Amino acid sequence: MQTNNKSSPVEIGIDKPRIERLAREIVQANIYFHSRADQFEFSWRGDVFVVRGNVPSFYLKQVLQSALQTLGGGCRIDNQVSVVPGIGFSSSELKVPQISRPD
């Protein structure tokens, strides 16, 4: 909070669109999440920045949390990313085999 010339408090709001944009850029630039920023959902609950998505390990959840701590901007981060061990991250696309069913 800052004061103006008349010494009354002036609220400084969080630049939410800027924080969201920076979060995507940080995730995109991270070696573990490169090209996967679109797999995370960024939203707001009041002044709390909420992150959702899935990662294959608790280590990667912590890597994501640490990377997003650099956002600054006076916001708190609620890391709601789920750890789903079976999803894995790979440089190749997931190909689901087609199963033909007998008539």
N, C-alpha and C positions, 0 to 999 in steps of 0.2 A: 504494500500500500504506500502511496506517495501522498504528499500534500501539495495543494496548489498555493497560489500567492496569498489566499485568505486563510491559510492553515486549516482548511477543511479536508478530510480524507477523500482521495480519489482512487477508485478501484482500477486496477490494471488487470484486464482480462487476459485469459490464455488465448493465444492465437491457434485455435483448434485445427483449422485447415493446414496451417504451416506445420504443426506438430505431426499430423497424419502424413503429410507429404514427406517430412524428414524421416519418420518411422519406416515408410516404404523404401526410401533411399538407403537407410542404414541396413535394413534386412537384405535388400537387393545386393548391396556391396559386400556383405559378409560371405566369406568363403563357404560356410556350411549351408547357407540359404540362398545362394546366388540362383537367380531364375525361379525362385519359389516364393517371392514376396506376395504373389496373388493367392497363395494358399493360406494366408493369414487374414483375419478380419480385424480391422481397427475401428473402434467406436468410442463413444463417450458416455459416461454415467455421471452427470454433473461435471465436476472438474477432475474426474478420475478417467484416465486413458485406459481402455479395456482392450486386451489383445486376446484373440481366440484363434484356434487352429489345432493342428496335430503335428507332433514330432515323434521320432522313434525312440528317444531316450531322455532321461532326466538331465543328462549332461547337455543335450542340445536345448532343452528348455531353459537351463541356466545360462547357456551361451546367448540365447535370444534375450533373456532378461538383462544380462550384463550389457549387451549391445544397445538396448533401448534406454539404459540408464543415462546414456550420453545425450539424450534428447533435451534435458533441461526444461526450460520454459515454465517451471513451477508446478508441473503436474505430477500426480502420483500415478503409478502404473499398476494395474490389476492384471496379472498374468494368468489368464484362464486357459492357457494352452494345455491340451491334453497329451499325455504320453501314451502312445499306442505302439508297442514294440513291433508289431507285425507289419507296419506300413513301410518302413525303410525309406531311405533317400537313395536315389540312383541317378546316374547321368543319362540313363536310357528311359524311354517311355514304358509305362506299364502296358503290357499286351495281355489281354484277357482272351484265353482260347474260346473259340466258338464250339459249343457242344451241340451236336445234332441229336435230336430226339426221334425215336422211332414213332411212326404214325400209329 
